[in-house]
Amino acid sequence: MTKRWQAKRRLEFIRNGDAPELSKIDNMRLFRFDYLLLLCLAAAAEAQNSPPATTKTAVFAGGCFWCIQPAFDKAPGVLKTTVGYCGGTEPNPTYALVGSEKTNYRESIQIAYDPAKISYEQLLDIYWKQIDPTQSDGQFTDVGPSYRTAIFYGSDEEKKVAETSKEKLAHSGKFKKPIVTEILPAMKFYPAEDYHQKYYQQNPEHFEAFEHGSGRVSFQKKNWGDKP
């Protein structure tokens, strides 16, 4: 028998499930091949489901936290967003407490992201387009200390990047008024109540009406065109 014929017969055995008719050596080779294939498939599945080697977080205050969440959720490289409260000292703040304007908390968003796919600077680029950085008493129709904008930096590097980004915006000619968004050291972030999370998905009609009614959408279109 020719080697070509032997190879063809072996292939037929494998396809027909007749592996026992092969030699012991062939069976060992088949077993080894299957075992290695299973290991490769398992490794690939684990790699696909594993979180990034490095995950970072960023915290921004941008007025109504309902309205600044969608743009970050859509950004490639953002792993998770959580709306909540940052900037105050009272433990376990609630929406009612923060809304009373008797604390230093601001409605904020915490962003977990993969720095290999999106940078802190790129997150800031998205952030600036969600807010009016020239308004000091709140955001649009939401007026009060809890609606003031802020970038909460977690390191000297983030502070430097935030300052550079703010300066770049100030010199861009995009706005005639000064950029008043504060750059502050990070404080403990508290997630808001569940009914605030992904509000734009939970209550899309009310969210859209509020977003347009507040003047935020028209401001964004005027200054940036279509939202990111």
C-alpha positions in Angstrom: 0.0 0.0 0.0 1.2 3.5 -0.8 1.7 6.0 1.9 -0.9 8.2 0.3 -3.5 5.4 0.5 -2.6 4.7 4.2 -3.0 8.4 5.0 -6.4 8.4 3.3 -7.6 5.3 5.2 -6.5 6.9 8.5 -8.5 10.0 7.7 -11.6 7.9 6.9 -11.2 6.1 10.2 -11.1 9.4 12.1 -14.2 10.8 10.3 -16.1 7.6 10.8 -15.3 7.2 14.4 -13.2 4.0 13.8 -10.2 5.1 15.7 -9.9 1.6 17.4 -8.8 0.2 14.1 -5.8 2.5 14.1 -2.5 1.5 15.6 -1.7 2.3 19.3 0.7 5.0 18.1 -2.0 6.6 16.0 -4.5 6.4 18.9 -2.0 8.1 21.2 -1.5 10.8 18.7 -5.2 11.4 18.3 -5.6 11.5 22.1 -2.8 14.0 22.4 -4.2 16.1 19.6 -7.7 16.2 21.2 -6.2 17.0 24.6 -4.2 19.9 23.3 -7.2 21.1 21.3 -9.3 21.2 24.5 -6.6 23.0 26.4 -6.4 25.7 23.6 -10.2 26.1 23.6 -10.3 26.4 27.4 -7.4 29.0 27.4 -9.2 31.0 24.7 -12.5 31.0 26.6 -10.7 32.1 29.8 -8.9 34.9 28.0 -12.2 36.1 26.5 -14.0 36.2 29.9 -11.1 37.5 32.0 -11.2 41.2 33.0 -8.4 43.5 31.7 -5.1 43.2 33.4 -5.4 46.8 34.6 -8.7 48.6 35.3 -8.8 52.3 36.4 -11.5 54.5 37.6 -12.4 58.1 37.0 -15.0 60.3 38.8 -16.6 63.4 37.3 -19.4 65.6 38.5 -21.5 67.0 35.7 -24.9 68.1 37.0 -27.8 65.7 36.7 -26.1 62.3 36.8 -28.8 60.7 34.7 -27.7 62.8 31.7 -24.0 62.2 31.7 -24.1 58.4 31.9 -25.2 57.5 28.4 -22.2 59.0 26.6 -19.7 57.1 28.8 -21.7 53.8 28.5 -21.3 54.0 24.7 -17.5 54.7 24.8 -15.3 51.8 23.7 -13.0 50.8 26.6 -15.5 51.8 29.3 -16.3 48.7 31.4 -18.8 50.0 33.8 -20.4 53.3 35.0 -22.1 54.0 38.3 -23.9 57.2 39.2 -23.6 58.5 42.8 -22.3 61.1 45.1 -18.8 62.5 45.7 -17.3 65.5 47.4 -19.0 65.4 50.8 -18.0 63.9 54.2 -21.3 62.6 55.6 -21.4 58.8 55.5 -23.9 56.9 53.3 -25.5 59.9 51.6 -29.0 59.6 50.1 -30.6 61.4 47.2 -32.8 63.3 49.6 -29.9 64.4 51.7 -27.8 65.5 48.7 -30.7 67.2 47.2 -31.3 69.2 50.3 -28.1 71.2 49.4 -27.0 71.0 53.0 -23.9 68.9 52.1 -20.9 69.3 49.8 -21.8 66.2 47.8 -22.3 66.6 44.1 -24.1 64.3 41.7 -21.3 62.3 40.0 -20.4 59.4 37.9 -17.7 56.8 38.5 -16.3 55.2 35.4 -14.3 51.9 35.4 -12.3 51.7 32.2 -9.5 49.8 30.4 -6.6 52.2 29.9 -5.3 50.1 27.1 -8.5 51.0 25.1 -9.4 54.5 26.3 -7.3 57.1 28.1 -8.1 59.4 30.9 -7.6 62.3 28.5 -10.2 60.8 26.1 -12.7 60.4 29.0 -12.2 64.1 29.7 -12.9 64.9 26.1 -16.3 63.1 26.4 -16.9 64.8 29.8 -16.5 68.3 28.5 -19.1 67.7 25.8 -21.7 66.6 28.4 -21.7 69.8 30.4 -21.6 73.6 30.4 -18.2 74.2 31.8 -18.9 78.0 32.1 -21.8 77.6 34.6 -20.8 77.9 38.2 -24.1 77.5 40.1 -25.1 74.2 38.7 -26.0 72.8 35.3 -28.7 74.2 33.0 -32.0 74.3 34.9 -30.5 72.3 37.8 -29.2 75.0 40.1 -27.6 74.3 43.4 -24.3 73.1 45.0 -25.0 69.4 44.3 -25.1 70.2 40.5 -21.8 71.9 40.2 -19.3 70.4 37.9 -16.0 68.9 39.1 -13.2 66.6 38.0 -12.1 64.5 41.0 -8.5 63.4 40.3 -7.1 60.3 42.0 -3.4 61.0 41.4 -0.9 63.7 40.5 -0.9 62.4 36.9 -4.7 62.7 36.6 -4.5 66.2 38.1 -1.9 67.2 35.5 -3.9 65.7 32.6 -7.1 67.4 33.9 -5.4 70.8 34.2 -4.0 70.5 30.7 -7.3 69.4 29.3 -9.1 72.3 30.9 -6.5 74.8 29.7 -6.8 73.4 26.2 -10.6 73.9 26.3 -10.1 77.4 27.6 -7.9 78.3 24.7 -10.0 76.6 22.0 -12.2 79.6 21.5 -15.3 77.3 22.0 -16.6 79.4 24.8 -16.5 83.1 25.4 -16.9 82.8 29.2 -14.2 81.4 31.5 -14.1 77.6 32.2 -15.1 77.3 35.9 -15.3 73.5 36.3 -13.2 72.7 39.4 -10.4 70.1 39.6 -10.5 68.6 43.1 -8.8 65.7 44.9 -10.8 62.5 44.9 -13.0 61.7 47.9 -15.1 58.6 48.7 -17.6 57.9 46.1 -21.0 56.5 47.1 -23.3 54.8 44.5 -26.7 56.3 44.2 -29.9 54.3 44.8 -30.8 51.6 42.2 -33.5 53.6 40.6 -31.0 56.2 39.5 -28.7 53.7 37.7 -29.1 53.7 33.9 -32.1 55.9 34.3 -32.1 56.6 30.6 -32.8 52.9 30.1 -35.2 52.4 33.0 -37.4 55.5 32.1 -36.5 56.4 28.5 -39.5 58.7 27.9 -39.1 60.7 31.1 -35.4 60.9 30.6 -35.6 62.2 27.1 -38.2 64.8 28.1 -36.1 66.0 31.0 -32.8 66.0 29.0 -34.4 68.2 26.3 -36.4 70.3 28.7 -33.4 71.2 30.8 -31.7 72.8 27.8 -28.8 70.4 27.8 -29.4 68.9 24.4 -29.8 72.3 22.6 -26.6 73.5 24.3 -24.7 70.5 23.2 -25.9 70.7 19.6 -25.0 74.4 19.5 -21.5 74.0 20.8 -20.5 70.5 19.7 -23.0 69.4 17.0 -24.2 65.8 17.5 -23.5 64.4 20.9 -20.7 61.8 21.2 
